Amino acid sequence: MKTHFCIPVSQQQPEALGGRYTLYSVYLDGFLFCRVRYSQLHRWNEQLRRVFGNSLPPFPPKYYLAMTTSMANERRDQLEQYLQNVTVDPDVLRSDVFIDFLKLVQLDTFSVTTKKVSLDIFLPDGRGIRIEILTSDTAERVLEVVSHKLGLCPELLGYFGLFLIRFPKEGKLSVMKKLADFELPHVSLLSSEVEDCKVGLRKWAAREPCGGNRLNTPGSCRYMDPALDSVLMDCRAAVNLIYMQAIQDIQKEWAKPTQAQRQKLEALQKEDNQTKFLELSREVQHYGYVQLDPCVCDYPQPGCAAVLSVGNHEISCRVTLPDDRTQDITFQMSRVKCWQVTFLGTLLHMDGPQRTLNQNLELRFQYSEGSRWQWFVIYTKQAFLLSSCLKKMILEKMAKLAAENPEMIEVPEPGRSKKYNIQQSQKDYSSFLPRINKIKIAELDCVLGPIKEEGL
């Protein structure tokens, strides 16, 4: 599946010896990831092609004459598509040439040198674990260090991930994004410029399915099915983590037990009976779901306030109507055809582009209502996180169906197209044409455009 890379802005910069060059601001999941030149990406593409050959997507060609504005926009769009498409192949994602380049440009963009630092990783119970890392350590490496310190079985690493999480003073919890395996947690935290932001550990699949038959392996699927807790029950450290997260989710009202369930859970917590507590938790409404911050949706009426919970192959919405009545609406993932993230906001250029795009985002998805397809729109600063959750549930469903019916899925060789015989109505998550956005700029030599994000 594609990674949420986008290049909404580029800037003209002066060369040291005269002339000008274009600097592209690359965002990942709505946060500034790096700034790079075309020549850097061109050299990187050549290195990748020496390893992976023609399986890579096409790279934008060089121009030997001055580019017009339309040519510059076209190149920026092509580079964005390249970054999204090159991440589809898991073999590319895991390769040294891919990771080493992205590590270098992250460090260079934010003027961070490679050195030893301390990093606090926060657990679901609020405790922090301090580890020693390098500033150039990826999230995958940091997760390995944390899991070793906690005593987590190595084969269960795929069920957990590192996140940027806000812990506001009022005690709420806001998951901003999941760190990609190739991201540098120290740099991402430093560059986020978000108040009360920390790196947290939560259950989640840290990796996309790999080639071969790993699609059928429970540990390789993304983890939003509460039933997958059972796979972790033989590892004490894993049980401790999901137990802490279950308590946190109930305290933060992400999971919603009935009064009777709450009383039983409180009794089991006092007894420290983690196994029974987790067994009962799996029966609780929205257990294991990710809850987004309050947002706005266009259903059943435009401008309705909503709280979204995502998990167990559904999008659950509690909508507040204009007359203050509430209505619960559930969208089943089996009836979602595609979705699109679009940036609707404003970029102001003071000391360069702002580092997050988390204002004024929308996610719209096409949903089967009886015999017709209808678009639903959600306006949320966590649109990229929501998109990641939708992808996660699709992967989980594919893995489950593959385990039940191995002959139904053909896993492709790198560079070949995927052919799935499951849920044919869902196999094509194509995006619609992005709307034209009015983006305010303070520099006339910036080239900007809308963010386009395909469902898959």
Sequence and secondary structure as in RCSB ss.txt:
>XXXX:A:sequence
MKTHFCIPVSQQQPEALGGRYTLYSVYLDGFLFCRVRYSQLHRWNEQLRRVFGNSLPPFPPKYYLAMTTSMANER
RDQLEQYLQNVTVDPDVLRSDVFIDFLKLVQLDTFSVTTKKVSLDIFLPDGRGIRIEILTSDTAERVLEVVSHKL
GLCPELLGYFGLFLIRFPKEGKLSVMKKLADFELPHVSLLSSEVEDCKVGLRKWAAREPCGGNRLNTPGSCRYMD
PALDSVLMDCRAAVNLIYMQAIQDIQKEWAKPTQAQRQKLEALQKEDNQTKFLELSREVQHYGYVQLDPCVCDYP
QPGCAAVLSVGNHEISCRVTLPDDRTQDITFQMSRVKCWQVTFLGTLLHMDGPQRTLNQNLELRFQYSEGSRWQW
FVIYTKQAFLLSSCLKKMILEKMAKLAAENPEMIEVPEPGRSKKYNIQQSQKDYSSFLPRINKIKIAELDCVLGP
IKEEGL
>XXXX:A:secstr
    EEEEEEEEEE TTSSEEEEEEEEETTEEEEEEEHHHHHHHHHHHHHHHGGGS       SS   HHHHHHH
HHHHHHHHHHHTSSHHHHT HHHHHHHHHHHHHHTT    EEEEEEE TTS EEEEEEETT  HHHHHHHHHHHH
T  GGGGGGEEEEEEE  TTS  EEEEE  TTS HHHHHHHH  TTEEEEEEES  S   STTGGG GGGS    
GGGGGGGTT HHHHHHHHHHHHHHHHTTSSB  HHHHHHHHHHHHHT HHHHHHHHTTSBTTT EE   EEE SS
STTEEEEEEEETTEEEEEEE TTS EEEEEEEGGGEEEEEEEE S    SSSS SB  SSEEEEEEEEETTEEEE
EEEE TTHHHHHHHHHHHHHHHHHHHHHH GGGEE   TTS  EE S GGGS              S TTEEE  
  EE  
